[in-house]
Amino acid sequence: MKKLLLILLVAVASFASVNVVSTYSTMGAVAKAIGGDKVSVKVLGSSKYDPHFIVPKPSLLTKLRRADLLIMNGAGLELGWLPPLLRNANNPKIQNGAKGLLDMSHYVTLVDVPKSVSRAFGDIHAQGNPHYSTDPYKVIDMAKAIASKLKEIDPENANFYQQNLTNFLSDWKSYLNQLDNKMQSCRDKKVVQYHELFNYFLYRYNFKIYGTIEPLPGIAPSSKHTLKLINIMKENGVKKILQDVYHEKNTAKFIADKTGAKVEIIPHDLGADGSKTLKEFYNNIASRTCQ
């Protein structure tokens, strides 16, 4: 009986998972690709909703209390909802400064860093634009950071995580080469967007951005700003409006009617448009911005 119990304990230990919690779906998918069957990945924020304002439900506390690793976007994106959850979760593994907290914004180069911060500029992020996950090249940074952290938390499976990282990066770089070739025809394409959600992707592939439907980040569009944007689009021949899934869509439709532009719904996170895989997510961004 003792031998049987010992065998069962060893078997359970060999299949034990690192409990990973990610604030958003794209990072969660990268974590699963690197962690494989050694990790269990839970995502806090639904990709159907505004990532700035996730409702802090009790079910999210349960996930955080069990977490060995919390992967957060950072750069202020979770500032409106994650801190109280972390305090109430009372999990020392994932608090600030703990080994089990991975702030991904520390591992990527942020753009649109403001020269000064003031409420007069809207809901601006002091560290820079936090929506870096719309750039498929940032997946490389995510994968490397997650692999490094998993090896630190679970050193017994370090070789497993390293091999998964190597395989993943080889496949992802091949995918990026194919995507880059497809995007060549979209250089200098003219667009406007509702919120500055897609700047990283648009900068990557040399789109020309002529403005946002929001007059300032987080500020609802006014009639004055909307009319100004319509005139800018007419003067510059802008025929593409990038609309996200969670902001109101009436303003974009109104602008499209006045300018002859086409409104495209663009996903900001994996699953926002029903996408199931990382490649499907980025392919959808690419095809809809480029059409």
C-alpha positions in Angstrom: 0.0 0.0 0.0 2.8 2.4 0.9 4.5 1.7 -2.5 1.3 2.3 -4.3 0.8 5.6 -2.5 4.3 6.6 -3.4 3.8 5.8 -7.1 0.6 7.8 -7.1 2.3 10.8 -5.5 5.1 10.7 -8.0 2.6 10.4 -10.9 0.6 13.4 -9.6 3.8 15.4 -9.1 5.0 14.7 -12.7 1.8 16.0 -14.1 1.5 19.0 -11.8 0.9 22.3 -13.7 2.2 25.8 -13.1 -0.9 27.9 -12.7 -0.6 30.8 -15.1 -3.0 33.7 -15.2 -2.9 36.3 -18.0 -4.7 39.5 -18.0 -5.5 39.3 -21.7 -5.9 36.5 -24.3 -3.0 37.1 -26.7 -0.5 36.8 -23.9 -2.3 33.8 -22.6 -2.0 32.0 -25.9 1.7 32.7 -26.1 2.1 31.3 -22.5 0.2 28.1 -23.5 2.4 27.7 -26.6 5.6 27.9 -24.4 4.3 26.1 -21.4 2.5 23.2 -23.1 1.1 20.6 -20.8 3.3 21.8 -18.0 1.1 24.9 -17.4 -2.6 25.7 -16.9 -3.5 29.1 -18.4 -6.5 31.2 -17.3 -7.3 34.6 -18.8 -8.9 37.4 -16.7 -10.2 39.9 -19.3 -12.7 39.1 -22.0 -11.5 40.2 -25.4 -15.1 41.3 -26.2 -14.8 44.3 -23.9 -12.7 47.4 -23.3 -9.3 46.2 -21.9 -9.0 49.3 -19.8 -12.1 48.5 -17.8 -12.5 44.8 -17.0 -15.2 44.2 -14.4 -13.4 42.8 -11.3 -15.7 39.8 -10.6 -15.2 37.4 -7.7 -14.4 34.6 -10.2 -11.2 36.6 -11.1 -10.1 36.6 -7.5 -10.3 32.8 -7.4 -8.0 32.6 -10.4 -5.5 35.0 -8.9 -5.4 33.2 -5.5 -4.3 30.0 -7.3 -1.8 31.6 -9.6 1.9 30.8 -9.6 2.5 33.3 -12.4 0.6 36.4 -13.4 1.4 37.8 -16.8 0.1 41.4 -17.2 0.3 43.8 -20.1 1.5 46.7 -18.0 2.0 50.3 -19.3 -1.1 51.3 -17.3 -3.6 49.2 -19.3 -4.8 47.3 -16.2 -4.5 50.3 -13.8 -8.3 50.7 -13.6 -9.1 47.2 -12.5 -6.2 44.9 -11.5 -4.7 46.6 -8.4 -7.8 46.0 -6.1 -8.0 42.4 -7.3 -4.4 41.8 -6.5 -4.8 43.2 -3.0 -7.9 41.1 -2.3 -6.4 38.0 -3.8 -3.7 38.1 -1.0 -1.4 35.8 -3.0 2.2 36.7 -2.2 3.5 34.9 -5.3 2.2 37.5 -7.7 2.5 40.8 -5.8 4.7 43.6 -7.0 8.3 42.5 -6.8 7.5 38.8 -6.5 9.0 36.2 -8.8 5.5 35.2 -10.0 4.6 38.6 -11.5 5.6 39.3 -15.2 4.9 42.8 -16.4 5.3 42.3 -20.2 5.7 46.1 -20.9 9.2 45.8 -19.4 10.2 43.6 -22.2 8.9 45.5 -25.2 9.8 48.9 -26.7 6.8 51.2 -26.2 5.8 53.9 -28.7 3.8 57.1 -28.4 5.5 58.0 -25.1 4.1 61.4 -24.2 6.5 64.3 -23.5 4.2 65.5 -20.7 1.2 64.0 -18.9 -1.9 65.9 -18.2 -5.6 65.2 -18.0 -5.9 67.9 -20.7 -4.6 65.3 -23.1 -7.3 62.8 -22.2 -6.8 59.3 -20.8 -3.1 59.2 -21.8 -0.7 56.5 -20.7 2.5 58.0 -19.2 4.7 55.1 -20.2 3.5 55.0 -23.8 0.9 53.3 -25.9 0.0 50.0 -24.1 -1.5 48.2 -27.1 1.7 46.6 -28.3 0.2 43.1 -28.7 -1.4 44.2 -32.0 2.1 44.0 -33.6 2.9 40.3 -34.4 6.6 41.0 -33.9 6.0 41.6 -30.3 5.0 38.0 -29.9 8.7 37.2 -30.1 9.4 39.4 -27.1 6.4 37.9 -25.2 7.6 34.3 -25.9 11.1 35.0 -24.7 10.0 36.7 -21.5 7.5 34.0 -20.7 10.0 31.2 -21.3 12.5 32.9 -19.0 10.0 33.3 -16.3 8.7 29.8 -16.5 12.2 28.4 -16.3 12.8 30.6 -13.2 9.5 29.4 -11.5 9.8 25.7 -12.6 13.5 25.0 -13.1 12.9 21.2 -13.3 11.2 21.7 -16.7 13.5 24.4 -17.9 14.7 22.3 -20.9 11.1 21.6 -21.9 10.3 25.3 -21.9 13.5 26.2 -23.8 12.7 23.6 -26.5 9.2 24.8 -26.9 10.5 28.4 -27.2 13.0 27.3 -29.9 10.3 25.5 -31.9 7.8 28.3 -31.5 10.2 31.0 -32.6 11.2 29.1 -35.6 7.6 28.7 -36.7 6.7 32.2 -35.8 9.5 33.8 -37.7 8.5 31.8 -40.8 5.0 33.1 -40.4 6.2 36.7 -40.0 8.1 36.4 -43.3 4.9 35.3 -45.1 2.9 38.1 -43.4 5.5 40.7 -44.4 5.3 39.6 -48.0 1.5 39.9 -48.0 1.7 43.4 -46.4 4.0 44.9 -49.0 1.0 46.0 -51.1 -0.4 47.9 -48.2 2.5 50.4 -47.6 1.3 54.0 -47.3 -2.4 53.0 -47.1 -4.4 55.8 -45.5 -6.5 55.1 -42.4 -8.2 56.6 -39.4 -9.1 54.6 -36.3 -11.5 55.0 -33.4 -8.9 54.7 -30.6 -5.1 54.4 -30.9 -5.4 50.6 -30.6 -3.6 49.6 -33.7 -0.6 52.0 -33.9 2.0 49.3 -33.4 0.6 47.3 -36.4 0.1 50.4 -38.5 3.6 51.7 -37.8 5.1 48.2 -38.5 3.6 48.1 -41.9 3.9 51.8 -42.8 0.3 52.8 -42.9 -0.5 56.5 -42.9 -2.7 57.5 -40.0 -4.9 60.6 -40.4 -6.5 60.8 -37.0 -8.8 59.1 -34.5 -12.5 59.3 -34.0 -11.8 60.1 -30.4 -10.6 63.7 -30.1 -8.4 62.6 -27.2 -7.8 59.1 -25.7 -10.8 58.0 -23.8 -12.9 61.0 -24.7 -16.1 60.5 -26.7 -16.3 62.1 -30.2 -17.8 65.5 -30.4 -19.7 67.0 -33.4 -16.9 69.5 -33.9 -14.1 66.9 -34.0 -16.2 64.6 -36.2 -16.7 67.2 -38.8 -13.1 68.1 -38.7 -12.1 64.5 -39.2 -14.5 64.2 -42.1 -12.9 67.2 -43.8 -9.4 65.7 -43.3 -10.5 62.4 -44.8 -12.0 64.1 -47.8 -9.0 66.3 -48.4 -6.6 63.3 -48.2 -8.6 60.6 -49.8 -8.9 58.4 -46.7 -11.2 55.5 -47.4 -10.6 53.2 -44.5 -11.9 53.5 -40.9 -10.6 51.0 -38.4 -13.3 50.3 -35.8 -12.7 48.1 -32.7 -15.2 45.7 -31.3 -16.1 47.5 -28.1 -16.5 51.2 -28.8 -19.8 52.6 -30.2 -20.1 52.2 -34.0 -22.6 54.9 -35.0 -19.9 57.7 -35.3 -17.8 55.5 -37.7 -20.9 54.8 -39.8 -21.8 58.4 -39.9 -18.3 59.4 -41.1 -18.3 56.6 -43.6 -21.6 57.9 -45.1 -20.1 61.3 -45.5 -16.7 60.3 -46.9 -17.4 57.1 -48.8 -15.0 55.3 -46.6 -15.3 51.6 -45.5 -15.6 50.6 -41.9 -13.6 47.5 -40.9 -14.0 45.8 -37.5 -10.5 45.0 -36.3 -9.8 42.7 -33.3 -7.6 44.2 -30.6 -7.0 40.9 -28.8 -7.2 37.2 -29.7 -10.8 36.1 -29.7 -12.3 39.6 -30.0 -13.6 38.6 -33.5 -13.9 34.9 -32.8 -10.3 34.1 -33.7 -9.0 30.9 -32.1 -5.3 31.0 -32.7 -2.5 33.6 -32.8 -2.1 33.3 -36.5 -5.8 33.7 -37.2 -5.8 36.8 -35.0 -3.0 38.5 -36.8 -4.2 37.4 -40.2 -7.5 39.0 -39.5 -5.9 42.3 -38.5 -3.8 42.1 -41.6 -6.5 41.3 -44.1 -9.0 43.8 -42.7 -6.6 46.7 -42.5 -5.3 46.0 -46.0 -8.6 45.4 -47.9 
